[in-house]
């Protein structure tokens, strides 16, 4: 049965119905503008019994609008009993430590075995619904072969609040990456790379546009002069390895979160990730620069050496400041241990 939500348009409304509703719908209803547009298209929005089907239609102060909000429907994705490492959970959200090798969301090439399949089983019936469906609210993603922290909404109000924080770039995200070479802020070559700036604390800031590669459509590429989606990565060396130094453990902090952002930006500045098969991270190390065991582990590392280690945000309902950390996974830990043995 539909829930009837009554909204009175306040003073000085935006000129469009969808924008006016997005402004005046109670925050507790957690209806995004996208959801409102869909409800308008479905004929669920009325004024005095008249269906308002045009999202660009005019409204005036004092208009009484009724929105028929359907109950959340079952989600057409199968729940699967797949082990999950849950770092935190309450009635509105869950934070998980995703293993490398797991896709976040079902897609044509990966219809099951994903994080969403696992979460549906984990939640059972404990989902109030996101976007009108009983499904987890995915507000950000990490690549299949990247490990680490993800926050997922369990309710519309959480989804709405988290999405706003990601949109405003206020979410704190820090990754650990093992890269080829050692980014040195004093290196004239590095300083001369387009898009690179040096910040206090020996931080390398990389700023560019990111978009699909013009010929290799599975890759992302760096663009400038207003092309692509704006992207900023900050990188700081935590530890270097080898004699001569040829590898570095780097902390990468995201101001934006574009597809493959860290992998593309680190490759752009000449320090591709170890094991990255797409952006040129498979390089030979200098002879005897690291112990033989470590060299073998580097050559055999079968994914990009990237881990989402920190995730911080304000709880979308309580407002509490939250910060989570996840230790490095076993494969990266073993590799670093072997490198330190030298």
N, C-alpha and C positions, 0 to 999 in steps of 0.2 A: 504494500500500500504506500502511495506517495505521501511525503510530508509536505504540507503547504507552508511555505515561507512568505511572510508578508513584509514588504519593504516600502517605506515612505521616502520618496525622493526629497533630499534636503535642498537647502538654498544653493543657488548658483550651480546647477548641475552641468556636467560636461554635455556637449551637444549630441552625443550618441547614447542610445539605450544601454549597450554593453558596457561602456565606460562609466555611465552613471550607476549602474548596478554594481560594478566592480568597486566603486567608491562607497556605496551606501549599504551594501549587504553586510549584516553583522559579521564581525571577524570570526565569531564562534562557528558560523556556518561553514567557514573554510572553503568557499567557492571561488576558484581562480577565474580569471577572465576567460581562459580557454574553456573551462567547464561551463561557465555562463553562456558563452557563445553556442556551445553544443546544446544546452537546454533551450535556448531561443530557437535554434534550428529545428528542434524536436517538437516545438509547439507547446512547451511547458511553461511559458511566461505569458501572463495575461494582465490586462488593465480593464477593470469593470466588465469582465467576462469576455473581452475582445482579445484574441490571440495576437501577440506581438511577435511577428516572425522576422522582422528586419532589424538586425543588430545596429544599423546606422539610424534607426528611427529616432525621432525627437521625443524628449520627455521634458516636463516642467516641474518646478517646485511643487510639492504636495501630491504628486501622482502616487496613487496606491497601487503597487505592483505585487502580483502574486506569482510565486515560482513553485511549481510542483516538482519537488526533488524526489526522484525514485529511490527506493531502498537499494542498497548495494547488491549487485548481482554476482553470482559465482563467476570466477575468472576461468577462462577456457585454456588453462595450462595445468598439466598434471602435477600433483604433489609427489615428491620423491623423497624417500628416506635416505638422505645423503648427510654424512657427518658435517656439523658446523661448529666452528669455534666462536661462541657468543661472548663478546667482551662486556656488553652491557645491554639491558633490556628493561623497558617499562611499558605502560599501556600505549604509548604513542610512537616509540621508535625502538630500533635495535641497532647495535653496532657490532659488526662481525669482522673477524680477521680472515680474509679470503685467501685460500691457498693458491699458489701458482698453478696454472693449468685449468682453472675453472672459469668459464664464461659467466658474465653477470646476468644476461637476459637472453631468453630463447630467441633464435633467429633462424632463417631458412636452413642454414648449414648446421645449426646446433639446436635442434628442437627440444632437447631435454638435457639432464645432467648439469643444469646451470644453477647459479646461486638462487634465482627466483624459484625454481623447482624445489630446492632444498628449504627455502624459507616458507613456502606454502605448506610443506609437511610440518615444519617446526611450529608454525603458528596454529595449525589445526583450524578451529573456527574462530580464533581470537583475532579477528580483523574487522575493524569498523568500516573499512572500505576506502579506497582512494579513487577519485574520478568516477564514482558510480559503480566500481567493481571491487570485489573482495580480493585485492591483490596488494603486494608490497609496493610501496612508493619509492621507485628508484630515482634519486635526485642527483646522483653522480655515479660515474663508473671508473673502474681501472681495467687495464688490458687483461686479456686472458692469462698471459704469462707474467703478469706483475702480481706480487703478493701484497697483502696488507689490509688496512682498515677502510671500511665502508660504513656509512650510516644509511639506514633504510627506514622510511616512514611506515607506520602501521595505521595511520588515520589521515583523513583529509586535512585536519588542522595542523598536524605535524608536517605533512607534505608541503602545504602552503608556506609555513614558516621557514622550513629548511630551504626550500627553493628560493625564497627571497634572499636568504643569507648567501647562497651560492651566486645568485645574480649580482649581488652587491660586492662580491669578492671579500666578504668578512670572515669566511671559514678559514681556519688555520690548517694548512696541509704541508707536512714535511716528509720527504722521501729520503731513503738512503740508496745511493747508486754506486756501483763499482765501475770506473771508467778507465779507458786507455789514456795513458799520459797523465800529467799532473797540471791542472790549470793553475798558472802562476800569474797573479795580478801584475807582476812587474815585467812580464814577457811582452815586448813590443808587438810580437805577432798577434797575441791574444787581444791586446788593446786595439789593434788595427782591424779586427773583424767587425764587419758592419752589424750594428745592433748591440754591441757590447759596451757596457759602462762599468766602472769600478766604484763600489760603495764602501763606506767604512767597515772595518772588520774583515778586510780581504774578501769581500763578497763580489762575485761577478754577476752583474745583472744583464740578462739577454732579453731584448725587446724586439718583436717582429710581428708581422702578420703570419698566420698559418692557414693553409688551405690544401686541398688535394693537389698532388703532383700533376702536372699538365699531361704527362703521358703514362705514368705508372699510377693508376687510380687507387691502388691499395695503400699508397704511401701519402704522407703529408709532407709539405715542403714549406720552406721559409720564403716569405714575400715581404716587400717593403712598399713605400709610397702609397699607403692606403689600401693595398690589396690584402685579402685574407682577413681572418678574425684576429683581433688584437690579442697578443699573448706575452706574458712576462714571467720569466723564471729567474730565481736567484740561487746561485750555487756557491758553496763554500767547502773547501777541502778540509776534511776531518783527519785524514791519515794518508800517508803515501807509502808505496811498497817498491822494493827492487833496488838493485845497485847495478847500473844507474836506475833512478826512480822511473818506473814505467807504468804504474797503476796507482789509482787514488780512490779512496772511499770519500764520496762527496755527499753533502747534505743539499738537497734541492727543495726550495720552497716555492710553492705555486701562488702567484697572485691571481692568475686566471687558470682555467682547467680545460685546455683544448685537447683534442685527440692526439695521442702520442707526443704531447708537448715536451716533456723532459727529454725523451729519446731524440726528438728532432733538434731541439736547441743544443743539446750536448754534442751531437754530431756536427751541427753547424759551426761550433767553435773549435772543432777538431778533437773532441774528447768523447767519442762514441762509447756506448755502454758495452761492457763485456757480455758476450753471448748474444747480442742483438743481431738477428739474421736479416733485418730489414734495412737498418740504417748504418751498416758498415762497421759493426763492433767486433767482427771476427778478424783480429790482427795477430800476427806472430810477435811474441815478446823478444827482446834482445837475448842473445844466447847467454845462458847461465845468470841472467839478471835476477831470477827468483829461484827458490828451491825446485828440484825436479818434480816433486809431488804437486806443488802449487802450479807449476807450468802445465802439467797434465790436466789439472782441474780447470784451469782457465780455458785450455783448448777444448775441453769436453763439456763446458758449461752450456746447457742446451736451452737457455732462455735468457732474456735480458735481465741483467743483475740489478733489479729495481724492486724496492719494497716501500710501501706506504706506511711509514713508521709512526707518524703523529697525525691526529685529527682532533681539531678543536672547534667548538661552535657554542652558541647560546641555545639552551633547550627551547624548542619552538613553542612550548606551552608554559612552562614554569619560568622561563627566562634565566635559569641557572647556567652559569658558565661551566662548560664541560670540556675536558681534555683527556684524550685517550692515547696510549702508546702501545705499540706491538713490537716485541723483539724480532730480530732478524730470523728468517726461517732457516731450517737446518742446512740447506744447500749453500746459502750465502755465508752462514756462520762457519761452515767447514772450509770454504774457500779462504776466508779471511784468516782463520786459524793457521792454515797452511802457509799463507803469505807471511804471517807474523813469525813463523818458525825460522824464517831466513834472517 
